[in-house]
Amino acid sequence: MFVDESGLSERPSAVRTWALHGQTPLLRHPGGWKKLSAAGVRFGKVAAELLTWHDSPTRLSRVEARYRTAAFYRTKCRYLARWLKTHVPPPREVWLWGAGRVTRQRFQALETEGVRLAGFVDVDAKKQGRLRDGRRVVAPEKLPPKNQAFIVAGVAKRGARELILAELIRQGRVEGEDFLLAA
């Protein structure tokens, strides 16, 4: 174990340094609060206000249409469509996980960009077996085999990403090969 004024480590630092004649060379290396704490540095809250952030209600990103969520998803879909056309060759189908109105609207631009959605996947039993935008909605366990279906997970609800990921991995699907988390 090596301990010096910069902290502690199980491995010594091996770096080169230099200084002008008669001055002490400085050893620069990545540190962190743990190393500083181990070296005896005290931490505390600064009493002074260091930064005041003014977030105006007229700020461009709050009022300009180019910054709205719909514009963001149109741009996202443009690049996602390029990726899908390159990495998901026919006859493999593209399925969108999320049959709710918001998810369907956000990813509608995929079809504008030339990617046809074969259907939707949803955990909501009320949606399963029905048609949305002329396509069927299936339960996750009713998805076509992974060699026939590529999944784009578009649900942005908090916690959904983790649940979708767990289910697709449980089915033996591989992220980047069989599905993308795109919300």
C-alpha positions in Angstrom: 0.0 0.0 0.0 1.4 3.4 -1.0 0.2 6.5 0.9 1.3 10.1 0.2 -0.2 13.6 0.2 -2.3 12.7 -2.9 -4.0 9.7 -1.4 -3.5 6.0 -1.2 -3.2 3.3 -3.8 -2.2 -0.4 -4.1 -0.2 0.5 -7.1 2.4 3.3 -7.3 2.1 6.0 -9.9 4.5 5.5 -12.8 4.7 8.8 -14.7 7.4 11.1 -15.9 7.6 14.7 -14.8 10.0 17.5 -14.9 10.7 20.9 -13.4 13.1 23.8 -13.8 16.4 23.4 -12.0 15.9 24.1 -8.3 12.1 23.6 -8.4 10.2 20.6 -7.2 8.6 18.5 -10.0 4.8 18.3 -9.8 3.2 14.9 -10.2 -0.1 15.2 -12.0 -2.6 12.3 -11.9 -6.3 11.8 -11.8 -7.5 12.1 -8.2 -10.9 12.2 -6.6 -12.5 13.1 -3.4 -11.8 9.7 -1.9 -8.0 10.2 -2.4 -8.2 13.8 -1.1 -10.1 12.6 1.9 -7.6 9.9 2.6 -4.9 12.6 2.4 -6.7 14.6 5.2 -8.4 17.2 3.1 -11.5 18.6 4.8 -14.7 19.2 2.9 -17.5 21.6 3.6 -20.3 23.6 2.1 -19.3 27.0 0.7 -21.3 29.8 2.3 -21.2 32.0 -0.8 -23.4 31.7 -3.9 -21.0 30.8 -6.7 -23.4 30.7 -9.7 -26.7 32.3 -10.4 -28.5 30.7 -13.3 -31.1 32.8 -15.1 -33.5 30.6 -17.0 -35.8 33.0 -18.9 -39.3 31.8 -19.9 -38.5 33.4 -23.3 -35.4 31.3 -23.8 -35.2 29.9 -27.3 -35.3 26.3 -26.3 -38.6 27.1 -24.5 -40.4 29.0 -27.2 -39.0 27.8 -30.6 -40.8 25.0 -32.4 -37.4 23.5 -33.5 -36.8 22.5 -29.8 -40.1 20.8 -29.2 -40.3 17.1 -28.4 -42.0 16.3 -31.8 -39.0 17.9 -33.6 -36.6 15.9 -31.5 -38.3 12.6 -32.4 -38.5 13.5 -36.1 -34.7 14.0 -36.1 -34.2 10.9 -34.0 -36.3 8.9 -36.4 -34.4 10.1 -39.4 -31.2 8.7 -38.1 -32.8 5.6 -36.6 -34.4 4.9 -40.0 -31.0 5.1 -41.7 -29.6 2.7 -39.1 -32.5 0.2 -39.5 -32.2 0.2 -43.3 -28.6 -0.7 -43.0 -28.7 -3.2 -40.1 -32.2 -4.9 -40.5 -32.4 -6.3 -44.0 -35.8 -7.6 -45.4 -37.6 -9.9 -44.8 -37.0 -9.2 -41.1 -39.8 -7.0 -39.8 -39.5 -4.0 -37.5 -41.9 -3.9 -34.5 -42.4 -1.0 -32.2 -42.7 -1.7 -28.5 -45.4 0.7 -27.3 -48.9 0.8 -28.8 -50.0 3.9 -26.9 -50.9 7.1 -28.8 -47.8 9.1 -27.7 -45.3 6.4 -28.7 -47.0 5.8 -32.0 -47.0 9.5 -32.8 -43.4 9.9 -31.8 -42.2 7.1 -34.0 -44.6 7.8 -37.0 -41.6 9.5 -38.7 -40.0 6.1 -39.1 -42.5 5.3 -41.8 -42.1 8.8 -43.4 -38.4 7.8 -43.6 -39.3 4.5 -45.4 -39.3 2.0 -42.5 -42.5 0.0 -42.4 -43.6 -1.1 -38.9 -45.1 -4.6 -38.9 -46.9 -4.2 -35.6 -46.8 -3.1 -32.0 -45.8 -4.8 -28.8 -47.5 -3.8 -25.5 -47.9 -5.1 -22.0 -51.4 -3.6 -21.7 -53.9 -6.5 -22.1 -56.6 -4.0 -23.3 -54.5 -3.2 -26.3 -53.3 -6.7 -27.2 -55.2 -8.4 -30.0 -56.5 -5.0 -31.3 -55.4 -3.0 -34.3 -53.5 0.3 -34.0 -52.9 2.3 -37.2 -54.0 -0.8 -39.1 -51.4 -3.1 -37.4 -51.9 -5.7 -34.7 -50.8 -5.3 -31.1 -49.2 -8.3 -29.5 -48.1 -9.3 -26.0 -44.3 -9.5 -25.6 -44.5 -13.3 -25.4 -46.4 -13.4 -28.8 -43.6 -11.6 -30.7 -42.3 -13.4 -33.9 -39.0 -15.2 -33.5 -35.9 -13.0 -33.2 -34.7 -13.9 -36.7 -38.0 -12.6 -38.1 -38.6 -9.5 -35.9 -36.4 -6.5 -34.9 -37.8 -4.6 -32.0 -37.6 -0.8 -31.5 -38.5 0.0 -27.9 -40.1 3.4 -27.9 -41.8 3.6 -24.5 -40.4 6.6 -22.5 -42.4 6.0 -19.3 -40.2 5.9 -16.2 -39.0 2.4 -15.5 -40.3 1.0 -18.8 -36.8 0.8 -20.3 -35.6 -1.6 -17.6 -38.6 -3.8 -17.9 -38.5 -4.0 -21.7 -34.7 -4.7 -21.6 -35.2 -7.6 -19.1 -38.0 -9.1 -21.1 -36.1 -9.0 -24.4 -33.0 -10.5 -22.9 -35.2 -13.2 -21.2 -36.3 -14.0 -24.8 -32.7 -14.4 -25.8 -32.6 -11.3 -27.9 -29.4 -9.2 -28.1 -29.3 -5.4 -27.9 -28.1 -4.0 -31.2 -28.7 -7.3 -33.1 -32.4 -8.0 -32.2 -33.6 -4.7 -30.6 -32.8 -1.1 -29.8 -34.0 0.9 -26.8 -34.9 4.1 -28.6 -37.1 6.1 -26.2 
